[in-house]
Amino acid sequence: MINYGFKDYQTNARNDSSVDTYNRFNDEVIKRDKNNLNLMAKQELEFYKDQRHKQFIQLCEINNENN
């Protein structure tokens, strides 16, 4: 989970909606990761992990472009 006011590795602050989006993906990962998953659920878990990672990278890149 990321808190409001989070700053990336280049000290760029992320806005609250970006933090909310990341945290929603993170919540889905945590919820699915705790269960004994069948194949389809494991694929869903990997999807949310991938989306969470993409969201984090994308927002860091957007912040860098604005500076």
C-alpha positions as CSV (number, residue, x, y, z in Angstrom):
1,M,0.0,0.0,0.0
2,I,1.2,3.5,-0.8
3,N,0.2,6.5,1.3
4,Y,-0.9,9.8,0.0
5,G,2.0,12.2,-0.6
6,F,4.2,9.3,-1.9
7,K,7.3,10.4,-3.7
8,D,9.0,8.3,-6.3
9,Y,12.7,7.7,-6.6
10,Q,13.3,11.1,-8.1
11,T,11.2,12.8,-5.4
12,N,8.2,13.5,-7.7
13,A,5.0,13.5,-5.6
14,R,2.2,11.3,-6.9
15,N,-1.4,12.6,-6.8
16,D,-4.1,11.0,-4.7
17,S,-5.9,9.4,-7.6
18,S,-2.7,7.7,-8.8
19,V,-2.1,6.4,-5.3
20,D,-5.8,5.2,-5.1
21,T,-5.4,3.3,-8.5
22,Y,-2.2,1.6,-7.4
23,N,-3.7,0.7,-4.0
24,R,-6.8,-0.9,-5.7
25,F,-4.6,-3.1,-7.8
26,N,-2.6,-3.9,-4.7
27,D,-5.8,-4.8,-2.8
28,E,-6.8,-7.2,-5.5
29,V,-3.3,-8.9,-5.5
30,I,-3.4,-9.3,-1.7
31,K,-7.0,-10.7,-1.8
32,R,-6.2,-13.3,-4.4
33,D,-2.7,-14.1,-3.2
34,K,-4.1,-15.4,0.2
35,N,-6.3,-18.0,-1.3
36,N,-5.5,-21.5,-2.6
37,L,-6.0,-20.7,-6.3
38,N,-7.1,-22.7,-9.2
39,L,-5.5,-22.1,-12.6
40,M,-7.9,-19.3,-13.7
41,A,-7.6,-17.5,-10.4
42,K,-3.8,-17.7,-10.6
43,Q,-3.9,-16.1,-14.1
44,E,-6.2,-13.4,-12.6
45,L,-3.7,-12.8,-9.8
46,E,-0.8,-12.5,-12.3
47,F,-2.9,-10.0,-14.3
48,Y,-3.4,-7.8,-11.2
49,K,0.2,-8.0,-10.3
50,D,1.1,-6.9,-13.8
51,Q,-1.4,-4.1,-13.8
52,R,-0.1,-2.9,-10.4
53,H,3.5,-2.9,-11.7
54,K,2.5,-1.1,-14.9
55,Q,0.6,1.6,-13.0
56,F,3.6,2.3,-10.8
57,I,6.1,2.5,-13.7
58,Q,3.7,4.6,-15.8
59,L,3.2,7.1,-13.1
60,C,6.9,7.5,-12.4
61,E,7.5,8.1,-16.1
62,I,4.6,10.6,-16.4
63,N,6.1,12.6,-13.4
64,N,9.5,12.6,-15.0
65,E,8.1,14.0,-18.3
66,N,6.4,16.9,-16.5
67,N,9.7,18.1,-14.9
